[in-house]
Amino acid sequence: MKNPLLYIITLFFLVLGCQSSSGDQREVKSMLKETNVKTEMATFAGGCFWCVQGDFEKVPGVVKVVSGYTGGAGENPTYETYGKKGHVEAVQVYYDPAKITYEQLLDVFWKHIDPTDAGGQFVDRGPYYRSVIFYHDEGQKRLAEKSKEELAKSGRFTKPIVTEIVKYRAFYNAEEYHQEYSRKSPLRYQNYRSGSGRDQFLNKVWGNEGVGCGIPSKQPYIKPDNPILKEKLTKRQYEVTQQEGTEPPFDNEYWNNKREGIYVDVVSGEPLFSSLDKYDSGTGWPSFTKPLESDNIVEKEDRSLFMKRTEVRSKNADSHLGHVFPDGPKPTGLRFCMNSAAMRFIPKEDLEKEGYGKYLPLFK
């Protein structure tokens, strides 16, 4: 997680300051109040908060996850000072108790850390990366102690379980550029995570059991190597996504699809478009007025076929998706003309099962 570039970025953001824990929580609670969902709070430290936040965000029933600092004595820590003030990197998990229990969150936590490591977590070393469960009341304390005891008796680990169980006192939000890092900077996040040793350890210890509570065993939005792509994709899918091909109009899977749901990259699974923005353009290809996630879309100039067009590609898989034209309906005036072969459709009833539960509220 530490590198020179990140250090420079950190220094730049320090000028923005850091809010107090009470101010941060009021802001988050105000946001959650608008959703009309009654939430409860859990706080965990499991090493690099980029990874811990990314893991909990995928859990059905989790409404919001915030990265921050806790456990120390100093107030208003920053990324440069939290270790000196005795804090650890941690996450605050706001969850809907009607959909997931605290016990289930504990299960997710254990299956995404190394509870036998007292000196940090994986590649990140030092007391500020140690694993801790911060309980908010006696009920959470009792459940945390029970789950820790059960894990120790399970025989899953040969070493002692050293994760601490500590009373929660205060939480300070990390700087904005740390929040939702796995989504905002997916390539850098994946490079860090794959090199940290975390997933290798978890796969060795838990295997498929590590999927728990709806978390996918594989990290999303990764482009496989070419030999794997040739096995995974159909001939048409490969020609379209990897060789900038174009499928025939009116003879493709989604041009007339009217079901509600989202469209993801057929290679990586990154979300691209929603049925809510799909319309009949009369061209015979699936057309949309805007992306579902603009961060997953890359536009490039295309001068093939003796004309100037704007090509649309996916950010993480670098798949050729289609083209965008300025002749669409209001309010955007755009027509994202896509190839069905470059996408996979996930109906709304399967969103949670497929790991895209965060988009369910769009269809209510």
SULZI-V657311 format. One record per backbone hydrogen bond with DSSP energy under -0.5 kcal/mol. CO is the residue of the C=O (numbers start at 0). NH is the residue of the N-H. E is the energy in kcal/mol with one decimal. If there is no record, write none. Layout:
CO/NH/E ; CO/NH/E
This chain:
2/6/-2.1 ; 3/7/-2.1 ; 4/8/-2.4 ; 5/9/-2.5 ; 6/10/-2.1 ; 7/11/-1.8 ; 8/12/-2.0 ; 9/13/-1.2 ; 11/14/-1.0 ; 12/15/-1.9 ; 13/16/-1.5 ; 19/23/-2.3 ; 20/24/-2.4 ; 21/25/-2.1 ; 22/26/-1.8 ; 23/27/-2.1 ; 24/28/-3.0 ; 25/29/-2.1 ; 26/30/-1.8 ; 27/31/-2.4 ; 28/32/-2.1 ; 29/33/-1.1 ; 30/34/-0.5 ; 31/34/-1.1 ; 31/36/-0.9 ; 32/35/-1.2 ; 35/37/-0.5 ; 36/38/-0.7 ; 39/94/-2.6 ; 41/92/-3.7 ; 42/133/-2.1 ; 43/90/-2.9 ; 44/131/-2.0 ; 46/45/-0.6 ; 47/50/-0.7 ; 47/51/-1.8 ; 48/52/-2.4 ; 49/53/-2.0 ; 50/54/-2.4 ; 51/55/-2.2 ; 52/56/-2.2 ; 53/57/-0.5 ; 54/57/-0.9 ; 55/58/-1.6 ; 58/61/-2.1 ; 60/62/-0.5 ; 60/95/-3.1 ; 63/93/-3.2 ; 65/91/-2.7 ; 66/173/-2.9 ; 67/89/-2.7 ; 68/171/-2.6 ; 69/87/-2.7 ; 77/80/-0.7 ; 77/81/-2.3 ; 80/84/-1.5 ; 81/86/-2.6 ; 82/85/-1.4 ; 84/72/-1.9 ; 84/73/-1.4 ; 87/69/-1.6 ; 89/67/-2.7 ; 90/43/-2.1 ; 90/92/-0.6 ; 91/65/-2.2 ; 91/93/-0.6 ; 92/41/-2.1 ; 92/94/-0.6 ; 93/62/-2.4 ; 93/63/-1.8 ; 94/39/-2.5 ; 94/96/-0.8 ; 95/98/-2.2 ; 95/99/-2.0 ; 100/104/-1.7 ; 101/105/-2.1 ; 102/106/-1.8 ; 103/107/-2.1 ; 104/108/-2.6 ; 105/109/-2.7 ; 106/110/-1.6 ; 108/111/-1.8 ; 109/112/-0.9 ; 112/114/-0.7 ; 113/116/-1.4 ; 114/161/-3.0 ; 114/162/-0.8 ; 115/117/-0.7 ; 116/130/-0.5 ; 118/125/-3.0 ; 120/123/-1.8 ; 122/124/-0.6 ; 123/120/-2.4 ; 125/128/-2.0 ; 126/129/-1.2 ; 127/88/-2.3 ; 129/46/-0.6 ; 130/163/-1.9 ; 131/44/-2.8 ; 131/133/-0.6 ; 132/134/-0.7 ; 132/165/-2.7 ; 133/42/-0.8 ; 134/167/-2.8 ; 136/140/-2.1 ; 137/141/-2.5 ; 138/142/-2.1 ; 139/143/-2.7 ; 140/144/-2.6 ; 141/145/-2.1 ; 142/146/-2.5 ; 143/147/-2.2 ; 144/148/-2.1 ; 145/149/-2.3 ; 146/150/-2.2 ; 147/151/-2.1 ; 148/152/-1.8 ; 149/153/-1.0 ; 150/155/-0.6 ; 151/154/-0.6 ; 159/161/-0.7 ; 163/132/-2.9 ; 165/134/-2.0 ; 169/70/-0.6 ; 170/172/-0.5 ; 171/68/-2.7 ; 174/177/-2.0 ; 174/178/-0.7 ; 175/178/-1.1 ; 177/180/-1.1 ; 179/182/-1.0 ; 179/183/-2.5 ; 180/184/-2.6 ; 182/185/-0.6 ; 184/188/-2.6 ; 185/189/-2.5 ; 186/190/-2.3 ; 187/191/-2.3 ; 188/192/-3.2 ; 189/193/-2.8 ; 190/194/-1.2 ; 191/195/-0.9 ; 192/195/-0.9 ; 192/196/-0.6 ; 192/197/-0.5 ; 192/198/-0.5 ; 195/122/-0.9 ; 196/200/-1.9 ; 197/201/-2.6 ; 198/202/-2.7 ; 199/203/-1.7 ; 200/204/-2.3 ; 201/205/-3.0 ; 201/206/-0.9 ; 202/206/-0.7 ; 205/208/-1.9 ; 206/209/-1.2 ; 207/210/-1.7 ; 208/211/-1.2 ; 210/214/-1.5 ; 211/214/-1.8 ; 212/59/-0.7 ; 213/215/-0.5 ; 221/223/-0.6 ; 224/227/-0.6 ; 224/228/-2.1 ; 225/229/-2.3 ; 226/230/-1.0 ; 227/231/-2.6 ; 228/232/-3.0 ; 233/237/-2.5 ; 234/238/-2.3 ; 235/239/-2.5 ; 236/240/-2.6 ; 237/241/-2.5 ; 237/242/-0.7 ; 238/242/-0.8 ; 238/244/-2.1 ; 239/243/-0.6 ; 240/319/-1.9 ; 247/250/-1.1 ; 253/256/-1.5 ; 259/347/-2.3 ; 260/274/-2.8 ; 261/345/-3.0 ; 262/271/-2.7 ; 262/272/-1.8 ; 263/343/-2.6 ; 264/268/-1.7 ; 267/220/-1.7 ; 269/264/-2.3 ; 271/291/-3.3 ; 271/292/-0.9 ; 272/262/-3.3 ; 273/276/-1.6 ; 274/277/-1.2 ; 276/288/-2.3 ; 278/280/-0.9 ; 278/286/-0.7 ; 283/249/-2.4 ; 285/337/-2.6 ; 286/278/-2.1 ; 287/335/-3.3 ; 292/295/-1.7 ; 293/296/-1.6 ; 295/314/-2.0 ; 297/312/-3.0 ; 299/310/-3.2 ; 301/308/-3.3 ; 302/305/-0.6 ; 303/306/-1.3 ; 306/308/-0.6 ; 308/301/-3.3 ; 308/310/-0.7 ; 309/323/-2.1 ; 310/299/-2.3 ; 311/320/-2.7 ; 311/321/-1.5 ; 312/297/-2.9 ; 313/317/-0.8 ; 318/313/-1.8 ; 318/320/-0.5 ; 320/338/-2.5 ; 321/311/-2.7 ; 322/336/-2.5 ; 323/309/-0.6 ; 324/326/-0.6 ; 324/334/-2.5 ; 328/332/-2.6 ; 332/327/-1.6 ; 334/324/-2.0 ; 334/336/-1.1 ; 335/287/-1.4 ; 335/337/-0.9 ; 336/322/-2.1 ; 337/339/-0.5 ; 338/341/-1.5 ; 339/342/-1.9 ; 341/265/-2.2 ; 343/263/-2.7 ; 344/346/-0.5 ; 345/261/-2.1 ; 346/349/-2.1 ; 347/350/-1.1 ; 349/353/-2.3 ; 350/355/-3.5 ; 351/354/-1.3 ; 355/358/-2.0 ; 356/359/-1.6 ; 358/361/-1.3 ; 359/362/-2.1 ; 360/363/-1.3
